[in-house]
Amino acid sequence: MSRQYIENKYAWIRQQKRIGTLLEIPYENLSVEEKLELAYDKYFKREKISYDEYLLMVKVANDEIWFCVNNVVYQVIHESPENTAMLITEYNGNQKTLERSENYSSVIELLDKFRIDGKTIEEIWNEVVFN
């Protein structure tokens, strides 16, 4: 085993211990940074995050988070302070069939106006998967 592998393994173990400690604290008592830490831990494990966690990640951390609904991948792209887009990639199995984007002036506008089958992201959140 390489030294780098061992260092990465121990870093992962330390991170998981930190996550365990944070999970013992009532959620409402966590700082925004701690809530983000928990959300990212779930996200990187491809576990379902809550819509509130999603909001923290795209609004507070300004991250480009993706999710799937009905074999379509949606990803917020922060192109500039004046332009945020939703990148939409459709698949037929593993084959990409269509890729397009819809532009908005801000992530707030995107969350308010972007629709999937006539519904907001919040309204379809129960259908979202991370696989």
N, CA, C and O of each residue as an XYZ file, in Angstrom:
524
protein
N       0.827     -1.182      0.000
C       0.000      0.000      0.000
C       0.872      1.247      0.000
O       1.917      1.299      0.648
N       0.424      2.232     -0.731
C       1.194      3.472     -0.803
C       0.913      4.351      0.409
O      -0.110      4.221      1.082
N       1.829      5.221      0.653
C       1.677      6.179      1.758
C       0.444      7.053      1.532
O      -0.302      7.333      2.470
N       0.233      7.481      0.288
C      -0.914      8.333     -0.042
C      -2.233      7.611      0.250
O      -3.170      8.207      0.783
N      -2.297      6.326     -0.102
C      -3.493      5.530      0.160
C      -3.781      5.488      1.659
O      -4.920      5.680      2.085
N      -2.748      5.237      2.451
C      -2.917      5.155      3.904
C      -3.347      6.504      4.467
O      -4.238      6.559      5.315
N      -2.728      7.596      4.009
C      -3.119      8.931      4.470
C      -4.570      9.229      4.116
O      -5.308      9.779      4.934
N      -4.984      8.871      2.904
C      -6.372      9.092      2.489
C      -7.336      8.268      3.331
O      -8.406      8.746      3.708
N      -6.959      7.041      3.621
C      -7.803      6.157      4.431
C      -7.999      6.742      5.827
O      -9.119      6.762      6.338
N      -6.918      7.218      6.447
C      -7.031      7.801      7.782
C      -7.804      9.119      7.759
O      -8.534      9.424      8.702
N      -7.653      9.889      6.705
C      -8.432     11.131      6.578
C      -9.915     10.802      6.482
O     -10.743     11.482      7.088
N     -10.254      9.765      5.729
C     -11.645      9.347      5.599
C     -12.194      8.878      6.945
O     -13.324      9.212      7.302
N     -11.409      8.113      7.687
C     -11.834      7.634      9.007
C     -12.071      8.813      9.947
O     -13.075      8.846     10.657
N     -11.150      9.782      9.955
C     -11.328     10.982     10.794
C     -12.597     11.733     10.412
O     -13.337     12.192     11.282
N     -12.850     11.859      9.101
C     -14.036     12.552      8.625
C     -15.305     11.825      9.077
O     -16.275     12.466      9.481
N     -15.301     10.508      9.010
C     -16.479      9.747      9.421
C     -16.719      9.866     10.931
O     -17.865      9.882     11.381
N     -15.641      9.947     11.703
C     -15.797     10.179     13.146
C     -16.400     11.559     13.389
O     -17.257     11.722     14.257
N     -15.956     12.543     12.626
C     -16.496     13.907     12.741
C     -17.981     13.908     12.395
O     -18.776     14.540     13.090
N     -18.360     13.212     11.337
C     -19.761     13.119     10.936
C     -20.575     12.475     12.054
O     -21.667     12.944     12.375
N     -20.052     11.403     12.648
C     -20.734     10.742     13.761
C     -20.963     11.687     14.928
O     -22.023     11.668     15.553
N     -19.970     12.509     15.217
C     -20.096     13.495     16.296
C     -21.168     14.533     15.955
O     -21.980     14.891     16.808
N     -21.171     15.012     14.715
C     -22.167     16.009     14.314
C     -23.582     15.442     14.353
O     -24.530     16.157     14.676
N     -23.726     14.172     14.028
C     -25.050     13.552     14.033
C     -25.642     13.434     15.431
O     -26.852     13.266     15.582
N     -24.799     13.521     16.448
C     -25.276     13.465     17.830
C     -25.830     14.803     18.305
O     -26.498     14.862     19.338
N     -25.564     15.870     17.570
C     -26.012     17.219     17.936
C     -27.364     17.465     17.278
O     -27.535     17.141     16.103
N     -28.339     18.033     18.010
C     -29.617     18.371     17.366
C     -29.367     19.271     16.145
O     -28.607     20.237     16.222
N     -30.009     18.944     15.031
C     -29.761     19.626     13.758
C     -29.888     21.135     13.884
O     -29.075     21.880     13.337
N     -30.906     21.586     14.603
C     -31.131     23.032     14.727
C     -30.018     23.742     15.493
O     -29.913     24.966     15.432
N     -29.187     22.988     16.213
C     -28.062     23.584     16.951
C     -26.768     23.614     16.137
O     -25.764     24.158     16.595
N     -26.785     23.041     14.952
C     -25.588     23.025     14.116
C     -25.400     24.363     13.407
O     -26.371     25.059     13.111
N     -24.161     24.713     13.140
C     -23.872     25.901     12.343
C     -24.165     25.578     10.879
O     -24.337     24.414     10.517
N     -24.219     26.600     10.051
C     -24.426     26.401      8.615
C     -23.305     25.536      8.047
O     -23.560     24.653      7.228
N     -22.065     25.781      8.475
C     -20.933     24.994      7.989
C     -21.071     23.529      8.372
O     -20.754     22.650      7.571
N     -21.539     23.254      9.585
C     -21.721     21.871     10.023
C     -22.855     21.197      9.253
O     -22.758     20.021      8.901
N     -23.922     21.937      8.995
C     -25.031     21.395      8.192
C     -24.547     21.074      6.782
O     -24.921     20.050      6.210
N     -23.720     21.946      6.226
C     -23.144     21.682      4.909
C     -22.241     20.450      4.940
O     -22.261     19.640      4.013
N     -21.464     20.310      5.987
C     -20.579     19.154      6.115
C     -21.381     17.852      6.095
O     -20.991     16.892      5.430
N     -22.500     17.818      6.822
C     -23.354     16.634      6.824
C     -23.985     16.402      5.450
O     -24.057     15.268      4.976
N     -24.438     17.482      4.819
C     -25.063     17.356      3.496
C     -24.065     16.826      2.473
O     -24.397     15.929      1.697
N     -22.856     17.362      2.460
C     -21.840     16.902      1.510
C     -21.451     15.446      1.767
O     -21.193     14.699      0.824
N     -21.409     15.043      3.032
C     -21.095     13.649      3.331
C     -22.133     12.737      2.685
O     -21.765     11.740      2.064
N     -23.408     13.053      2.814
C     -24.461     12.253      2.189
C     -24.382     12.341      0.665
O     -24.486     11.327     -0.026
N     -24.200     13.541      0.152
C     -24.172     13.755     -1.296
C     -23.053     12.949     -1.956
O     -23.272     12.301     -2.979
N     -21.852     12.989     -1.368
C     -20.724     12.264     -1.961
C     -20.875     10.748     -1.838
O     -20.242      9.994     -2.577
N     -21.708     10.311     -0.911
C     -22.026      8.889     -0.806
C     -23.224      8.539     -1.697
O     -23.678      7.395     -1.726
N     -23.723      9.541     -2.418
C     -24.894      9.409     -3.293
C     -26.140      8.995     -2.525
O     -26.994      8.265     -3.028
N     -26.219      9.482     -1.291
C     -27.403      9.279     -0.478
C     -28.341     10.459     -0.706
O     -27.904     11.541     -1.098
N     -29.602     10.252     -0.463
C     -30.607     11.301     -0.644
C     -30.353     12.427      0.359
O     -30.226     12.189      1.560
N     -30.283     13.647     -0.153
C     -30.209     14.822      0.710
C     -31.586     15.459      0.736
O     -32.386     15.252     -0.176
N     -31.863     16.223      1.762
C     -33.152     16.906      1.846
C     -33.141     18.130      0.921
O     -32.084     18.587      0.487
N     -34.317     18.636      0.634
C     -34.395     19.839     -0.193
C     -33.698     21.005      0.512
O     -33.044     21.816     -0.144
N     -33.825     21.100      1.823
C     -33.143     22.169      2.568
C     -31.622     22.040      2.449
O     -30.918     23.045      2.347
N     -31.119     20.809      2.464
C     -29.681     20.603      2.277
C     -29.273     21.007      0.861
O     -28.223     21.615      0.655
N     -30.116     20.664     -0.105
C     -29.861     21.064     -1.491
C     -29.769     22.592     -1.592
O     -28.872     23.125     -2.245
N     -30.700     23.284     -0.945
C     -30.681     24.754     -0.969
C     -29.392     25.304     -0.374
O     -28.803     26.234     -0.926
N     -28.950     24.742      0.739
C     -27.688     25.186      1.341
C     -26.537     25.035      0.357
O     -25.685     25.915      0.235
N     -26.526     23.917     -0.336
C     -25.414     23.629     -1.235
C     -25.412     24.537     -2.463
O     -24.347     24.974     -2.898
N     -26.585     24.828     -3.032
C     -26.604     25.657     -4.245
C     -26.670     27.146     -3.939
O     -26.185     27.949     -4.735
N     -27.258     27.544     -2.804
C     -27.384     28.968     -2.495
C     -26.253     29.479     -1.617
O     -25.697     30.543     -1.888
N     -25.906     28.743     -0.577
C     -24.889     29.212      0.367
C     -23.484     28.844     -0.118
O     -22.594     29.693     -0.151
N     -23.289     27.577     -0.493
C     -21.970     27.130     -0.941
C     -21.739     27.453     -2.414
O     -20.619     27.338     -2.912
N     -22.808     27.859     -3.113
C     -22.700     28.215     -4.533
C     -22.147     27.046     -5.355
O     -21.366     27.236     -6.288
N     -22.570     25.840     -4.987
C     -22.043     24.641     -5.623
C     -22.903     24.239     -6.816
O     -24.043     24.681     -6.953
N     -22.347     23.404     -7.665
C     -23.018     22.955     -8.886
C     -23.482     21.513     -8.688
O     -22.890     20.570     -9.214
N     -24.548     21.373     -7.922
C     -25.077     20.084     -7.504
C     -25.948     19.476     -8.596
O     -26.705     20.190     -9.253
N     -25.847     18.163     -8.796
C     -26.671     17.469     -9.774
C     -27.629     16.526     -9.061
O     -27.390     16.113     -7.926
N     -28.718     16.194     -9.747
C     -29.660     15.179     -9.282
C     -30.360     14.593    -10.498
O     -30.309     15.165    -11.586
N     -31.013     13.450    -10.312
C     -31.695     12.762    -11.416
C     -33.188     12.637    -11.133
O     -33.608     12.427     -9.995
N     -33.976     12.772    -12.195
C     -35.406     12.498    -12.164
C     -35.752     11.842    -13.492
O     -35.518     12.420    -14.554
N     -36.307     10.641    -13.435
C     -36.752      9.934    -14.641
C     -35.683      9.853    -15.731
O     -35.946     10.169    -16.891
N     -34.479      9.427    -15.351
C     -33.378      9.228    -16.295
C     -32.904     10.524    -16.962
O     -32.313     10.501    -18.042
N     -33.173     11.650    -16.300
C     -32.684     12.949    -16.746
C     -31.836     13.525    -15.612
O     -32.249     13.522    -14.452
N     -30.644     14.021    -15.961
C     -29.746     14.617    -14.973
C     -29.882     16.128    -15.043
O     -29.830     16.719    -16.122
N     -30.059     16.747    -13.880
C     -30.182     18.196    -13.760
C     -29.007     18.690    -12.924
O     -28.698     18.118    -11.878
N     -28.352     19.759    -13.389
C     -27.220     20.309    -12.649
C     -27.241     21.821    -12.731
O     -27.298     22.399    -13.816
N     -27.193     22.458    -11.563
C     -27.082     23.915    -11.505
C     -25.658     24.287    -11.887
O     -24.697     23.712    -11.377
N     -25.530     25.256    -12.791
C     -24.227     25.755    -13.224
C     -24.178     27.253    -12.928
O     -24.992     28.021    -13.441
N     -23.222     27.660    -12.099
C     -23.035     29.081    -11.785
C     -22.027     29.641    -12.784
O     -20.820     29.607    -12.543
N     -22.528     30.157    -13.907
C     -21.649     30.636    -14.969
C     -20.989     31.963    -14.632
O     -19.835     32.196    -14.993
N     -21.715     32.833    -13.941
C     -21.195     34.130    -13.506
C     -22.156     34.661    -12.447
O     -23.219     34.076    -12.235
N     -21.800     35.768    -11.773
C     -22.731     36.325    -10.785
C     -24.084     36.717    -11.389
O     -25.090     36.756    -10.680
N     -24.113     37.004    -12.680
C     -25.348     37.429    -13.338
C     -26.024     36.312    -14.121
O     -27.088     36.527    -14.702
N     -25.427     35.122    -14.147
C     -25.989     34.050    -14.966
C     -25.821     32.695    -14.281
O     -24.708     32.220    -14.059
N     -26.954     32.095    -13.955
C     -26.990     30.746    -13.410
C     -27.829     29.916    -14.365
O     -28.863     30.380    -14.845
N     -27.402     28.711    -14.642
C     -28.124     27.877    -15.598
C     -28.454     26.528    -14.982
O     -27.798     26.068    -14.047
N     -29.492     25.907    -15.533
C     -29.789     24.522    -15.211
C     -29.414     23.722    -16.450
O     -30.033     23.864    -17.505
N     -28.402     22.885    -16.313
C     -27.987     21.995    -17.387
C     -28.853     20.745    -17.296
O     -28.956     20.130    -16.235
N     -29.471     20.374    -18.407
C     -30.389     19.246    -18.446
C     -29.838     18.237    -19.448
O     -29.661     18.553    -20.625
N     -29.570     17.025    -18.978
C     -29.019     15.979    -19.832
C     -29.945     14.771    -19.778
O     -30.155     14.182    -18.717
N     -30.496     14.408    -20.930
C     -31.404     13.267    -21.010
C     -30.646     12.041    -21.511
O     -29.749     12.141    -22.349
N     -31.030     10.880    -20.974
C     -30.385      9.615    -21.324
C     -31.426      8.585    -21.733
O     -32.565      8.599    -21.265
N     -31.006      7.700    -22.613
C     -31.745      6.487    -22.927
C     -30.817      5.359    -22.523
O     -29.923      4.988    -23.284
N     -31.017      4.809    -21.332
C     -30.041      3.875    -20.758
C     -28.788      4.646    -20.416
O     -28.845      5.623    -19.669
N     -27.656      4.222    -20.949
C     -26.390      4.928    -20.728
C     -26.062      5.903    -21.854
O     -25.049      6.600    -21.795
N     -26.908      5.957    -22.875
C     -26.677      6.798    -24.048
C     -27.265      8.199    -23.843
O     -28.466      8.347    -23.616
N     -26.415      9.217    -23.923
C     -26.884     10.602    -23.840
C     -27.656     10.926    -25.116
O     -27.141     10.746    -26.220
N     -28.900     11.405    -24.964
C     -29.722     11.693    -26.137
C     -29.946     13.183    -26.363
O     -30.205     13.606    -27.490
N     -29.847     13.983    -25.299
C     -30.087     15.418    -25.443
C     -29.427     16.153    -24.298
O     -29.466     15.702    -23.153
N     -28.812     17.302    -24.613
C     -28.250     18.161    -23.571
C     -28.593     19.598    -23.917
O     -28.357     20.055    -25.035
N     -29.149     20.299    -22.949
C     -29.521     21.696    -23.153
C     -29.420     22.402    -21.813
O     -29.253     21.763    -20.775
N     -29.522     23.736    -21.841
C     -29.517     24.485    -20.589
C     -30.543     25.601    -20.648
O     -30.899     26.092    -21.719
N     -31.008     25.987    -19.473
C     -31.908     27.119    -19.326
C     -31.213     28.130    -18.420
O     -30.747     27.783    -17.335
N     -31.146     29.376    -18.870
C     -30.417     30.412    -18.146
C     -31.344     31.276    -17.296
O     -32.489     31.546    -17.659
N     -30.806     31.698    -16.151
C     -31.520     32.559    -15.206
C     -30.537     33.593    -14.672
O     -29.323     33.403    -14.736
N     -31.071     34.679    -14.149
C     -30.208     35.756    -13.651
C     -29.571     35.430    -12.304
O     -28.582     36.055    -11.920
N     -30.134     34.450    -11.579
C     -29.604     34.073    -10.268
C     -30.122     32.692     -9.894
O     -31.054     32.178    -10.512
N     -29.511     32.099     -8.878
C     -29.987     30.808     -8.395
C     -31.386     30.956     -7.787
O     -32.191     30.027     -7.858
N     -31.675     32.101     -7.200
C     -33.002     32.355     -6.631
C     -34.054     32.310     -7.742
O     -35.101     31.682     -7.586
N     -33.773     32.977     -8.860
C     -34.707     32.960     -9.990
C     -34.855     31.540    -10.533
O     -35.967     31.108    -10.837
N     -33.752     30.815    -10.656
C     -33.809     29.441    -11.142
C     -34.715     28.597    -10.246
O     -35.589     27.888    -10.745
N     -34.518     28.666     -8.942
C     -35.330     27.869     -8.020
C     -36.809     28.253     -8.076
O     -37.682     27.417     -7.846
N     -37.080     29.498     -8.378
C     -38.463     29.983     -8.454
C     -39.128     29.622     -9.780
O     -40.305     29.262     -9.798
N     -38.393     29.712    -10.889
C     -39.010     29.597    -12.212
C     -38.763     28.285    -12.947
O     -39.563     27.914    -13.806
N     -37.679     27.569    -12.639
C     -37.383     26.337    -13.369
C     -38.432     25.282    -13.050
O     -38.819     25.106    -11.895
N     -38.897     24.572    -14.101
C     -39.931     23.560    -13.929
C     -39.518     22.231    -14.560
O     -38.868     22.179    -15.604
N     -39.924     21.168    -13.883
C     -39.805     19.804    -14.394
C     -41.224     19.265    -14.433
O     -41.862     19.116    -13.391
N     -41.717     18.975    -15.616
C     -43.106     18.535    -15.780
C     -44.086     19.477    -15.089
O     -45.054     19.036    -14.468
N     -43.824     20.791    -15.203
C     -44.713     21.804    -14.646
C     -44.574     22.046    -13.160
O     -45.340     22.821    -12.589
N     -43.600     21.390    -12.511
C     -43.429     21.517    -11.063
C     -42.055     22.100    -10.732
O     -41.096     21.919    -11.483
N     -41.973     22.796     -9.611
C     -40.688     23.309     -9.141
C     -39.824     22.157     -8.641
O     -40.310     21.044     -8.441
N     -38.551     22.434     -8.445
C     -37.644     21.424     -7.913
C     -38.142     20.955     -6.542
O     -38.123     19.760     -6.249
N     -38.576     21.871     -5.726
C     -39.076     21.495     -4.401
C     -40.268     20.550     -4.511
O     -40.368     19.591     -3.745
N     -41.166     20.807     -5.448
C     -42.366     19.977     -5.598
C     -42.047     18.561     -6.078
O     -42.802     17.638     -5.773
N     -40.960     18.361     -6.815
C     -40.611     17.034     -7.314
C     -39.522     16.360     -6.470
O     -39.070     15.266     -6.809
N     -39.097     17.002     -5.378
C     -37.942     16.523     -4.635
C     -38.083     15.061     -4.194
O     -37.074     14.360     -4.124
N     -39.273     14.581     -3.901
C     -39.446     13.190     -3.493
C     -39.089     12.211     -4.609
O     -38.806     11.045     -4.335
N     -39.099     12.664     -5.857
C     -38.773     11.825     -7.016
C     -37.272     11.821     -7.341
O     -36.810     11.005     -8.138
N     -36.521     12.729     -6.725
C     -35.091     12.891     -7.007
C     -34.299     11.692     -6.511
O     -34.549     11.165     -5.427
N     -33.333     11.271     -7.333
C     -32.403     10.218     -6.939
C     -30.967     10.682     -7.220
O     -30.736     11.586     -8.023
N     -30.025     10.049     -6.548
C     -28.602     10.318     -6.751
C     -27.926      8.981     -7.027
O     -27.471      8.305     -6.104
N     -27.863      8.604     -8.301
C     -27.247      7.314     -8.604
C     -26.214      7.430     -9.679
O     -25.598      6.432    -10.053
